[in-house]
Amino acid sequence: QVQLVESGGGLVQTGDSLRLSCAASGRTFDSYAMGWFRQAPGKEREFVAAISRSGANTYYADSVKGRFTISRDNAKNTVYLQMNSLRPGDTALYYCAARIVFSASYGASTQNEYPYWGQGTQVTVSS
């Protein structure tokens, strides 16, 4: 079982950047595909980005494509979400999630595929 802890959220202005981090416990981090999701007040949780075990394959929601970049450092057991050109619509609680996969290229974009979740980090973008 893996435990996930997100960090890096905060209050920023439109157009600013933030980098979120998600630190994972355990020694088998490179067995996990990782994802970022977000939930805005009054809305359902939605997919943001995903990355395969090796980091070679990445997947994005259309709403963040070209602005957000997901990456991972398996030596540090950490996955990142670099967020640029932030907008008020990006305001949400951001969660990272993990699932064990056998395929090196697999990336999951639906939350039901992820059994492990962090507690979330708040991102607020003011206009």
Secondary structure, DSSP 8 states (H G I E B T S, - for coil): ---EEEE--EEEETT--EEEEEEE-SS-GGGEEEEEEEE-TTS--EEEEEE-SSSS-EEE-TTTTTTEEEEEETTTTEEEEEE-S--GGG-EEEEEEEEE-SSTT----SGGG--EE---EEEEEE-
